Amino acid sequence: MPFTANTFAGNPLDRAGDRRSDPAWLAAQAAGPGALALALHEGRVLIEAHPEGPRLAWLDLSMARDLAPGREAFLGLWKDAPVFAVDLTEEIPSLGEFIDLRTAASVLSGPDAAMAGTAKSLFDWRNRHGFCARCGQKTADASGGWKRICPACGAEHFPRVDPVTIMLPVYSGGAEPKCLLGRQAAWPAGRMSALAGFVEPGETIEEGCAREIAEEAGLTVVAARYHSSQPWPFPSQLMIGLIAEVSDDEARPDQTELEAVAWFTRDEARAVLDGRHPEVKAPPPFAIAHTLIKAWVEGFEV
């Protein structure tokens, strides 16, 4: 299926969602001689050096279970071979190097980054949902780590994914089309990026896009077009990328989310992406914001 393969997308595994709820099937997969596991510790992923570049360091599942008993999750099947992940309680230097996932995203292959991102999101959810949101009792692991069940009230809890609209406002009514980038005070010096915000209950993606642009930059959206999406495992969001046409270019930062905004022509935005702009730095290439700016520079229209 053709689509834009943003970083953390394109997981190569068959998640086996129709089979992982069967304890007997799952036990048979884990007992197989080819069962492997990737390892994380406090959200950092274990990698190893390779002539073709850094890659995930795979552990034999039996070894991984000894290191982190009861802290595993089933990720899926790789050509019928079972793949798991383990959440280590301590860093073990002899295994290799643990690096944070943002750093890993810039050096790992697409499939490796996607598998590591899936594992991090899943463990983040599990670590925050050890107790039932309905009755407060301790929950139990199920479905290979993809569900938690409350033995007291019977409630079933599943991993949450938070939808976020991330959008590039553009204005085509002037002498030359231009896009708007914003800056948060906490970002590295010079960094500017697309605008973004969580979709609220009872709101469509388009409505969330329009509301966030109005709140953060004081602009009115007149049209929006979907570009692509990106799983964002910090901790577990789905970034929904849009290009949004606005009615005018009288942008003003809200001074809460954004401390500054600025318009860029296609040539200026290209210079930002290429690192040639004298003042502004682009979002990192593994972020969907970079993808949206690049798509607009290359002619993507609303």
C-alpha positions in Angstrom: 0.0 0.0 0.0 1.6 3.3 -1.1 1.9 5.8 1.7 4.4 8.3 3.2 6.6 6.2 5.5 7.2 8.6 8.4 9.6 7.4 11.1 8.0 5.0 13.6 5.6 3.9 10.9 6.0 0.8 8.8 6.3 -1.8 11.5 7.3 -5.0 9.6 5.7 -7.4 12.1 2.5 -9.3 11.8 0.9 -8.3 15.2 -1.1 -11.5 15.2 -3.9 -9.6 17.0 -6.3 -12.5 16.2 -4.1 -15.1 18.0 -2.3 -13.3 20.8 -5.3 -13.6 23.2 -4.9 -17.4 23.1 -2.5 -18.2 26.1 -1.7 -21.7 24.7 -0.7 -20.2 21.3 1.3 -17.5 23.0 3.2 -20.0 25.2 4.0 -22.1 22.2 5.5 -19.1 20.5 7.6 -18.1 23.5 8.9 -21.7 23.9 10.1 -21.9 20.3 13.9 -21.9 19.7 13.7 -18.8 17.4 11.9 -16.5 19.9 13.8 -13.2 20.2 13.3 -10.0 22.2 14.4 -6.4 21.9 15.2 -4.7 25.2 14.4 -1.3 26.7 15.3 0.4 29.9 13.4 3.5 31.0 12.4 4.1 27.4 15.8 3.7 26.0 16.4 1.0 23.4 19.3 -1.4 23.3 21.3 -1.1 20.0 24.5 -2.6 18.6 27.1 -1.5 16.1 27.0 -3.0 12.6 28.9 -2.3 9.4 25.7 -1.0 7.8 24.9 1.2 10.7 23.5 0.9 14.2 20.7 -1.6 14.6 18.5 -3.2 17.3 20.4 -5.7 19.5 18.3 -8.9 19.8 18.3 -11.1 22.8 17.3 -14.7 23.1 13.8 -14.7 24.7 14.8 -17.1 27.4 17.7 -14.9 28.4 15.6 -11.8 28.3 13.0 -13.5 30.6 15.8 -14.2 33.1 16.8 -10.5 33.1 13.2 -9.2 33.4 10.8 -11.8 34.7 7.2 -10.9 34.1 8.1 -7.7 32.1 7.7 -8.9 28.5 5.3 -8.1 25.7 4.6 -9.9 22.5 5.2 -7.7 19.5 4.3 -10.0 16.6 5.7 -12.4 14.0 8.7 -11.8 11.7 8.2 -14.4 8.9 6.6 -16.7 11.5 9.3 -16.2 14.1 8.0 -14.7 17.3 9.3 -11.3 18.4 8.9 -10.0 21.9 10.2 -7.0 23.9 11.4 -6.8 27.5 11.3 -3.8 29.9 14.5 -4.1 32.0 14.4 -2.7 35.5 18.1 -1.8 35.3 20.6 -1.0 32.7 23.0 -3.9 31.9 26.1 -2.4 30.2 27.4 -5.9 29.1 24.4 -6.2 26.8 25.3 -3.1 24.7 24.4 0.5 24.5 21.0 1.9 25.5 20.1 5.1 23.8 17.0 7.3 24.0 14.5 6.8 21.2 14.7 10.2 19.7 18.4 9.6 19.1 17.7 6.1 18.0 15.2 7.4 15.4 17.9 9.3 13.6 20.2 6.3 13.3 18.1 3.1 13.1 16.5 1.8 10.0 12.8 2.4 9.5 11.6 -1.1 10.6 13.9 -1.1 13.7 12.6 2.3 14.8 9.0 1.2 14.2 9.4 -1.9 16.4 11.2 0.0 19.1 8.6 2.7 19.1 5.8 0.2 19.4 7.5 -1.5 22.4 8.1 1.9 24.1 4.5 3.0 23.7 3.2 -0.4 25.0 5.5 -0.4 28.1 4.7 3.3 28.8 1.0 2.4 28.9 1.5 -0.7 31.0 3.7 1.1 33.5 1.0 3.8 34.0 -2.0 1.4 34.2 -1.2 -1.1 36.9 -4.5 -0.3 38.6 -8.0 -0.4 37.4 -9.4 3.0 36.5 -12.9 1.8 37.4 -12.4 0.3 40.9 -8.7 0.9 41.8 -7.7 -2.7 42.1 -4.5 -4.1 40.7 -4.8 -5.3 37.1 -3.3 -8.4 35.5 -1.5 -8.7 32.1 -3.3 -10.4 29.2 -3.1 -10.9 25.4 0.7 -10.8 25.4 0.8 -7.4 27.1 -1.9 -5.7 24.9 -4.6 -5.8 27.5 -5.0 -5.5 31.3 -7.8 -7.2 33.1 -9.2 -6.3 36.5 -9.9 -9.5 38.5 -12.0 -7.5 40.9 -14.6 -5.9 38.6 -13.8 -7.6 35.3 -13.0 -4.4 33.5 -10.7 -4.7 30.4 -8.2 -2.0 29.7 -6.4 -1.5 26.3 -3.5 0.7 25.2 -4.5 4.3 24.6 -3.4 6.3 21.5 -3.9 10.1 21.7 -4.8 11.8 18.3 -2.9 15.0 17.6 -3.4 17.3 14.6 -0.1 18.7 13.3 -0.5 21.2 10.6 1.3 23.6 8.4 -0.7 26.8 7.8 -0.3 28.2 4.3 -1.5 31.4 2.7 -1.8 31.7 -1.0 -3.5 35.1 -1.3 -0.4 37.2 -1.5 2.2 37.8 -4.2 3.8 34.5 -3.3 2.6 31.5 -1.4 4.0 31.1 2.1 3.8 28.8 5.1 3.7 29.6 8.8 6.1 28.1 11.4 5.9 28.6 15.1 8.3 28.4 18.0 7.9 27.2 21.6 10.2 28.8 24.2 11.5 25.4 25.4 12.9 24.4 22.0 16.6 24.6 21.1 17.7 28.0 19.9 16.4 28.9 16.4 14.1 25.8 16.1 10.7 26.5 14.4 8.2 23.9 13.4 4.6 23.2 12.4 1.7 23.9 14.7 0.1 21.0 16.7 -2.4 20.1 19.3 -4.5 17.3 20.8 -7.9 16.5 19.3 -10.5 17.1 21.9 -13.6 14.9 22.7 -16.5 15.6 20.3 -14.2 17.1 17.7 -13.2 16.0 14.2 -9.7 16.1 12.9 -10.5 19.2 10.7 -12.2 21.0 13.6 -9.2 20.3 15.8 -6.9 21.6 13.2 -8.9 24.8 12.8 -9.2 25.4 16.5 -5.5 24.9 17.2 -4.5 27.3 14.5 -7.0 29.9 15.7 -5.8 29.5 19.3 -2.1 29.5 18.7 -1.7 31.9 15.8 -5.1 33.8 15.5 -5.8 32.5 11.9 -8.9 31.2 10.3 -8.7 27.9 8.4 -10.7 27.8 5.1 -9.5 24.4 3.8 -7.4 21.5 5.0 -5.9 18.5 3.3 -4.6 15.4 4.9 -1.0 14.4 4.1 0.1 11.5 6.3 0.3 10.3 9.9 3.0 9.2 12.3 3.0 7.1 15.4 4.8 9.2 18.0 5.9 7.1 21.0 6.4 10.0 23.5 4.5 8.4 25.1 1.8 7.3 22.7 0.4 9.7 20.2 -0.8 9.5 16.6 0.3 12.6 14.7 -2.2 13.4 12.0 -0.4 15.6 9.4 -2.4 18.3 7.5 -1.7 21.3 5.2 -4.2 24.0 6.1 -5.1 27.1 4.0 -5.8 30.2 6.0 -7.8 33.3 5.2 -5.1 35.9 5.8 -1.5 36.4 6.9 -2.2 38.4 10.1 -0.7 35.7 12.4 0.1 36.4 16.0 1.5 34.0 18.6 -0.6 33.3 21.6 2.5 33.6 23.9 1.3 30.5 25.8 1.9 27.7 23.3 4.0 29.8 20.9 6.4 32.6 21.7 6.9 33.5 18.0 5.6 32.8 14.5 7.0 33.6 11.1 6.1 33.3 7.4 8.3 31.6 4.9 8.1 31.4 1.1 8.9 28.1 -0.6 12.5 29.2 -1.2 12.9 30.3 2.4 11.4 27.1 3.7 13.7 25.1 1.5 16.6 27.0 3.0 15.4 26.1 6.5 15.2 22.4 5.6 18.6 22.4 4.0 20.2 24.2 7.0 21.0 27.3 4.9 18.7 29.7 6.7 20.8 32.2 8.8 18.4 32.2 11.8 15.9 29.3 11.7 16.5 25.6 12.2 14.1 23.0 10.9 12.5 20.2 13.0 14.5 17.0 12.8 14.1 14.8 9.7 12.4 12.0 11.7 9.6 14.3 12.8 6.4 14.6 10.7 6.7 18.4 10.9 9.8 18.1 8.7 7.8 15.9 6.3 5.0 18.5 6.0 7.3 21.4 5.3 9.2 19.3 2.7 5.9 18.3 1.0 4.7 21.9 0.7 8.1 23.0 -0.6 7.9 20.3 -3.2 4.4 21.5 -4.4 1.8 19.8 -2.2 -1.3 21.9 -2.4 -4.5 22.1 -0.3 
